[in-house]
Amino acid sequence: MMLLASALAGPANAQECSLAIASGFTEPAATVEVAAREPGIVATMHVEVGQKVKGGDVLAELDKTMARAEVDGARVRFVAKGRLMVAEAKRDLARRKMSELEKLEKARAVRPLEMIEARAELLVAEAEVEAMLEERRAAEIALASAEARLSLLDIRAPFDGVVSTLHRKPSELVGAGGDARLVTLLSLDKLHADFFVPPACLGRAETGTPLQIRLPREGREVAARVRDLGPDIDAPTGLRRLGIEVDNGDYQLLSGERVELALPLLAPVQ
């Protein structure tokens, strides 16, 4: 949001500050459109406009019927051990048979062809066990993927904030190539404001410099600090942007509040 200086007495120069008071308006430190990462039907909206939420809180849920079925199916495939147990039994039998034949081979009581067949049976049995283990690993990955997709249907707040807008109602479709937004969330624990002032009014201000801003509506001052300084001077106006930040952990200050900054900033305010 661009905020303009309230008054200019004339062009700024390098020695003299030509502006006594700059005014602007507070705005959220961040405004985020929280969207669904998977298309679906809204099952429940857990928040209302104006509600405060914590990071990680569930804001909305999409319908989970199909996703839960996918998880259940993947879990059944993962925990099923019947085929693996059969393969392991065949392998163990082949190993015992091979062991016995090796004893007979030392006594020259077994034909070479029998040894070849026994070794081949053992290799096949071991390969079947390995194939079953690979299937089990694939089933484990499929289960994890299904559970991850299910978790995506819980739409969570990315940070502490206040709900500004609800974009969907229960039973409405979200995503699927259209608008995926569900909630607009404002970060209000810190407020920002921008002032555009003559460079000569900035003094030695730098990022982190403490200062005071005034709330005309309440007739009081609050502590703030320099958030950043614009990297250049606007050629048509001769002004430079000064961004400030105000702590608002108790949410007492409102976004959109008119604020004033006394100039010049000759020295950091302690």
N, C-alpha and C positions, 0 to 999 in steps of 0.2 A: 504494500500500500504506500503510495507516494504521498508524503505530507509536506506542505509548503510552509515557509516562514510566514509569520503573521504580519510583518511589516518590514519595509526596507526604507531607510532614510536616503539612500543613494548608492552608487557603485562602491564596492569594497576596495580598499587598498591595503598595502602590506603593513602599514603602521597603525591604522585606525579601524576599530570595529564600528560598523555603521548600523548595527542592529542591537536593540536593548533586550528584546524578548522574542524568542522563537516558539512557535506553538505547533503541536502535532497531535496525534491520536495513538493510543495504545492498541496493540493487536496481539493475538496469540503468538507464542514463540514458535508454534508449529500448528498447521491445520492439515489433517490427514483424512483422505477418503478411504475408510476401511472397506475393502472389497472381498468378495468370496474368491477363493483360489480354485474352487471347483464349481461348475454349474449345478444348479439344483433348485428345489422348491423350498422356500422359507418355511420352516416348521414352527419356530418360536423366535420372537424378539424379546430379549431379556432386559432391555433398557428403554428409558424414555428420554425425551428431550430435556436437557438441563441436569441429567443425572451425572454424578461424579463416579468415575470408575478407576480401578487400579490396573496397572499393566498386567496382562494375563487374564483378566476377567473375561468371561464369555459374554459377548454382546448379542450374538444371535446364533441359532442353529439351523442348519439345512436338514431336510428329511434324510434319515439315515437307514431307511428300510433296506435298500439294495446294498449299501455299503456294509451293513451288519451281516447280511447274507453272504457277501463275499468273504468277510473275515471268518465266519463260521465254517464255510467250505474250505478255505485255506487252512484253518486250524485242524479240521478233520484229516486233510491230506498230510499235514505235517506230523500229527501224532500217530497215524496209522503205521504199524510196525509189522503187520502180517507177512508181506512180501519179503521184507528184509530178513525176518526170522527164517523163512523158508530157504532163502538164498544162503544164509549163514549155516543152516543145518546141512545143506548140500555140500558146502565148502568143507565143513568139519568132517563129513563122511569121506569126502575125497581125500582129505589129508590122512585120515586113519588108514584108508585103503592103500595110499601111497607108502605110508610108513611100513605096513605089513609086507608089501611087495618088495620094498628095499631090503628087508630082512631076508626074504626068500631069494632075492637076487644074489646076495652074498654066498648063499648055499647053492647057487646055480640051479635053483628049483623053480624058476619062472622064465617064461619065454620073453624075448626082447619086445615082441609086439605087444604083450600085455603091459610092459613098462611104458611103452610109447602111449598106449591108450590111457593109462592111469595118469600120466603126466598131463596129457591133453584135457582129461576130465577135471583135474585140479585147476588148471589154468582157466578153463571155462567157468568153474564154480567161483573162483576168486574174482573173475571179471564181473560175474553177475552180482556179487556182493558189492563191488565198487560201484556198479551201475545203480544199485539200490541206494547206496550212500549219497551218490550224486543227486538222485531224485529227491532224497530227503533234504539235502542242502538247498535245492531249488524250491522245495515246498516251504522251507524256512524263510527264504527270501520273499516268496510270494505272500506269506503270512505277514511279514513285516511291512511289505508294500501295501497290503489291504488295510492293515491297522493304521498306517500313516495316512492313507486316503480317508479313512473314517475320521481321524483326528482333524483333518482339514475342514470338516463340516461343522466344527465348532469355530466360530469367528471370534477371535480374541482381540482385546485392546492391546495395541503395541506399546502403550505408555500410559502413565497416570494422566487423566484428563477429564473433560466434560463433554457430554454428548450434545452436539449442536443440531444435527439433522438426522432423521430416519428416512432412508430412501426406499424401504420396502416394508410390506406388511405380510403377516403369515399367509401362506398359500400362494404367494406370488413367485413367479419364476425370476431367478437371478442368473446372470452370466449367459452361457450358451450363445456366445457371439454378440450379446447385447450388453447393457449396462450391468456391471458386476458390483456396483457400490451398494453397501448396506447402511453404513453409518458414517457421518462426518464427526470426527473427534478433534477437539481443540486442546492443545497443551497450554494451560493457563497458570501453571506454577511459576512461570516466568513470563513477563510481558515485554514486548519490544515496541519501540517507537523510533521513527526517523525524523530528523530535523534537517532542513537545508539552510545553511548559514554562510555568511561571508568567511573565507578562510582566516581573516585576521581576528575573528572572534573565537577561534578555537584554542588560542594560546598554546600550551604544552600538552594538550589533551592527547591521549593515546589509549589503545585498548586496555581496559581495566581501570582507567582513571575514575575514581569515585566522584559523584556530583549529586546535586539535589534538583529534583523537578517539582513543580507545583501543580496541584489539582485544583483548578479554579472552582469547580463545582462544590468541593468540600472545604476550600480555603485552607488547605494544609500542604505541607511539603513531605515528600518521601525520598528515601535514599535510592540512588540508581548508580549505574556505572556505564562507561563507554563500552559498547559491544564491538563496534568497528567504525572505521573512518573510510569514506569513499576514496577510491584510489585516484580520482581525478576531479577537476573543477569543471562544472558545466559551463561551456563557453558563452551561451546566450545570457545566462543569469549571473555568472561569476560566483555561483554558490557551490559549496561542497557538502556532501551528505555526512551527517553525524548520526550513527545508530546507537541507541541506548538500550539497556536491559534493566528490568526491575524485578526483584524477587516478589513472588505472590503466592507463597506456599499455603496461605490461609484463604486464598481466593477472594480476598476482600476487595481488591481492585478489579474493575470491570474492563473487559476488552471494549475498545471504542471510546474510552474515556479521553477527553481533551486534556492535554498536559502542556505546561509551559516551562521553558528553560531560560533562565536569566543569563545574559551575555554581557561582557565577554568572559570566557573561561580562562582567566589569567593564571591560575594555579590550581592544582588538584585540591578539591575540598576533602578534608580529613573528617 
